[in-house]
């Protein structure tokens, strides 16, 4: 059976960009005939997060959010990365055959340094740990966005280097699978840039009421009055509306804005509809999340069961690697 592997960074409150860019796809994938392993990348988070309580809270929030949004633990092994120590063993074995030049070409490392993040050995060797995450479960497919393709290609290189160096077929070559191309993958933030925690422009998935209204009202617009006709394709507010409205309603809003004139909707009306869309879309998940937060033992049991399944697979891969190296 095909094995699909994906990871989720517990770097903060999940937002609309996370949901429409990845989580929605992860939930849909559980209907495929495959073994699915989704790990919460707490080891990776240590390259930027140095607050123990915050990390624990973030990990719990990711687990609760995925379960609330529809992840079925009977179909998916959801687990903490750090609960599978075999991954770090595999990472060291890969590090012994990985050239510096390969790591120096990593886009993610160069991007983070450019953002002012102080470079560390952990940040530099991040792709090796990611490769171990992928290879530890004999993963066949890794769903990615365009900016993550390089990580899978580097993993392919590391697997080949190891297999060649030790004249073995220890690691299975994984393939990347591009996420379905939709406008939802390009979720704009409050300022029109890509929604990202690093830009401080996010809309949390489960925010509601006055806090949500206050945040949505911060969406950047110009000073043109409602009656002035506007090209809806130039207003990123419509990119947000497209996430929640059906084609007919979206077309109606665009038509009114394009026509302008007396009674045409202004930016305030569009923002109000965005807020309504967020609250309506996630209403059921919000209730489920509240129930899960009140039952942390259940959430922990899901993570423990996922880790047990993941470790069974990872031990087999690690033992193959150790034997190939002469360590067993």
N, C-alpha and C positions, 0 to 999 in steps of 0.2 A: 504494500500500500504506500502511496505517496506521502511523504512527510513535509509539512509546511511549518516554517519557523518564523516568528516575528518577535520583536522586542518593543517595550514601551518605556520611555524615560520618565522616572518619577521626579521631574524637575520643578513641579509646581501645580497649581490649579489647572485642570484640563479646560480647554476653551473650544470655541466653535471650529477653529482651524484644526485642532486635534481630532475632533469628531468627524468632520466631513472629509478630512484629508487621510485619516487612517482608521479610526475606531469603527466607523460605519462599515468599512471594507472588512475589517477583522471579524465583526459580527456576522456579516454575510458569508464569509468563508467557512463558517462552521457547518454549513449545509453541504459542503463538498465531501466526497468520499475520500477522506484523508486523515492521517494522524496530525493533529494540530498542537503545537507547543508555543505558548505565548509567555514570555518571561518579562518581569518587571526589573529593569536594568539598574539595580541599586549600586552595584559596583561601579558602573559607568558614571553614575551621578556624583560619585566622590571626586571626580576631576574638577567639579565646580561648586559643589555644595559641601560645606563644612559645619553643618548644624545637625547633630545627631537626632534631636527631637523632630526637627523639620523633615529629615529624611524618612524617619519612621512614619510620620503623619502622611507624607506624600505617597509612600508605598501603599499604605492602607487606603488612601483616597483613590488611587488608581484602581486597586482591586475592587473597591466598593462601586466605583463609577462604571467599570466594565460589566460587573454583574448587574447593576441597575439598568444598563443600556441594552442588556439582552444576551450577554455571554452565558452559555450553558456549560457548567463545569463537567457535565456528563459527556460533552463533545470536545472540549478543549482542556488541555492541561495548562492551567494558569499558575505561575509560581514565581517566587523571588529568585533572581539570578544567584544571590549569595547562598541560597539553600542547596546549590549544586556545586560543591567544591571541586568536583572533577573538571569543571570548566577552567578553573585557574591552573590546574595541572597541565591541561592540554595547551593553555596559552603559553606556558613556559616552554613546552616542547616545540611549539611553533616558533617561538622567539629565537630558538637556537638555529633555525634555518632561514630566517627572514632577514633580508638585507636592509640596511639603513636607507638606501635609495628609494625603496618601495614606500617606506613610511614617510619619507620627506616629500613625496608627491601627493600625500593625502590632502584632499580639498578641505575636509573638516578641520584638520589641524591648522592649516594656514588661515582659514576663515576665523577660527576662534582667537588665534593670536592677533589677527587684524582687528578684532573687536576689543582688544585690550586685555584678554584673559592671559594671566601669567602662565607661560608654558611650563609644564611639568613632565616628568618621565611618563606618568600615567596618561597624560593627554597625548603625548607623542606616540605611545604604544597602544593607544585606544583601538586601532584597527586590528591588532593581534588578539585582544580580548574579544572583540566582536567576531573575528574569524572563529575563535574557539566556541563562542556561543552558537554559531551556525553549524560547525562541524561536529560538535559533541553529540548531536542527535541524528546524525546521518541525514541531514536535511536535504530534500530534493529541490524545494522551492522556497525562495525568500521574497515575499511581496515588498516592493520598495517604491518610493517616489523617485523622481528623476535625479535628485541630488544625492541619493543613496546608492545608486548603481555602482559607483566606484568601490564601495565597501565590499560588495559581493564579488566584484572582479578581483580585488586584492585577496579575498578569501580563497578564490579559485587558484590564484598564484601560490599562496602559502600551502594549500593542500598538495599542489603539484610538486612544490619544492621539497616538502617532507617526504612524500611518496617516492620521489626520485632519489633523495639523499639516502633513504633507508631501504631502497629497492623493495618497496611494499605497496600494497593498495589499502592502506589504513583508512584514509579519509575519502569520503564520497564527494565528488565535485557537485556543488550546489549551483542552481541557476536562479537568476533574478526574474521576477515577474512584475511588470510595470502595473501600478494601480490603474484602474479604469480612468480614462481621461474624461473628466467632467468639469464644468465650471466650479463645482463645489470644492475642487481641490485647490482653487485659487481664492481662498477666503480672505477678503480684505479686512484689515483691522480698523480701528477708529479713525486712523489717519490716512487710510487708503493703501498703505503698504501691506505686504503679506502679514497676516495675523501671526504674531510671534511674541512670546514672553520677553524676548530680548529687546523688542521695540516698545514694550509696555503699552500695547494697543489692543489687548485681547478682550473678548467677551466670554466670561466663564459659562460653561454649559448649563449649570444648575442655578445660576443667579435668577432672581425673580423680584417682583414688586418694585418698591421705590429704589432700591440699589440698582436694579437693572435699568429702570427708567433713567436714572441719573447718568448711568454710564452710556447708554445708547444716545442720549441727548448730546454727548460729547463728540459724536461722529462729525468729522470735519465737513462743512459745506461752504458754499459761497454766499454772497448777500443778495442774489437775485430774488425778486418777489415771486409768489406763486403764479401770478398771471402772465409772467414772461415765459414764452415757449422755450423748452430746453430739449437737448438731445439726450434721451435716457441712457444711451450707450456710453455717454461720457460721465455718468453719475455712478460711482461705485456703490451707492446705496442700493442700486438695483441688483448688484452682484450678491449682496446680503439677502435681499428679498427673494432672489431666485432659489435660495437654499430652502425656503419654507413654502412658497406659494405655488399653486398649480399653474400650468401654462396659460390658462384662460384669465385668471385673476392678474397674473403678472403682465400679460399683454394689455389688459384694461388700464392698469396703473400707468404703464408706459405711454399708452395712447393719450391719456388725460394730460400727462406732463408735457408730452410733445405738442399738444394742441394749445396749452396755456389758456389764457382768457379768464373771465370771471368764473369763480367756483373751482378752478383748477387746484389740485392738491399741492401744498407746499412741503418743504423739507420736514416740517414738524409732523405732518400726516404720514410721510414715508417712514420716519423714525418710529412713530407709534406702531406702525404695522410690523416693523422689524421686531420691536419688543413683544408684540402679541405673538408673532411667529415663534420666537424663542420659547416663550412660556407655553404655548400650545404644543409645540413639537416634543418638548421634553417633560410634559406634565406627568405622564405615567411613570417615567424613569425617575423623576424627582421624588415621587411617593415611595417607590421601591428603594431608592437610595436612603431615605430616612429610616426605613425598616432595617436595612442592612447595617447602618451606623449603630443602631440600637442592639445589634446582634453580632459583636465582633468575634465571638467564638466560632460562629458559622463561617465568617470570612476567613478566619485563620485555618479552619478545617479544609476549606477549598484550596488555599495556598499549600497546605501540607500535603494534601492528596496529589496536587499537581507536581510538587517537588519529588514525591516518591516515584511517580511515573517517569519524570524526567531523569532522575538519578539512575533508574534501571537501565535506561538507554545510554546515558553518558558513561556509566561504568564500563559497559561493553566496548565503547569506542576508546576510552582511556586505556583499558587493558590491552587492546590491540596495538595502540601507539607505544605503550611501555615495552611490550614484547618486541616490537619492531626495532626499538632503540637498544635493546639488550638490557633493559632495566627489570625484566621479569624472566 
